[in-house]
Amino acid sequence: MSTSPADDLTRLLHDWSHGDSAALPQLMELTYPELHRIAARHLAREGPGHTLQPTALVNEAYLRFSQSAPGKAWTDRRHFFAVAARVVRAVLVDHARARDAVKRGDGARRTSLTRLALAQGRAPVDVLDLDAALTALEAMNPEHSRIVELRYFAGLSIEETAATLDISTGTVKRGWVAAKTYIRRHLDGDLPRP
């Protein structure tokens, strides 16, 4: 009986979380195409001259996974990609901060996203400002923040997000709209900042 890729991924995650270091290369091989697609989509939103490449983003994500995974109870594909969304966000934010540190004093602007699904038709959104807005949203409504991470950073559909969070698609749709509204207001300075 052959197993599906989702079953293989679940098995590899289980093995890896229980200390089998040989599972990581197999896990990387199985998930690399999807993570590379997610990384490429995000980096395509970045402005010209962005120095981070999809391969580097995926490699950094795997490095972070490998440093934190032993003992972590990975459950399945959905759980893995939910965590991947958070890791991709962290890598992008860290990269933007590093570029800011290098460019500080040169009159350079921070790395900005050319188009953010949350702010269609508006000026580019800075990844650090987006991270601040998501952090503020998370303090108020963690579920809405997770919806944004999964939809925006992991590229999951409404249905995939609902399955990952174990909530209804209607709840995801309402949360997505509410989160976009909150983030727009936060980015526009319409909300008090802590």
Secondary structure, 3 states (H helix, E strand, C coil): CCCCHHHHHHHHHHHHHCCCCCHHHHHHHHHHHHHHHHHHHHHHCECCCCCCCHHHHHHHHHHHHHHHCCCCCCCCHHHHHHHHHHHHHHHHHHHHHHHHHHHCCCCCCCCEECCCHHHCCCCCEEHHHHHHHHHHHHHHCHHHHHHHHHHHHCCCCHHHHHHHHCCCHHHHHHHHHHHHHHHHHHHCCCCCCC
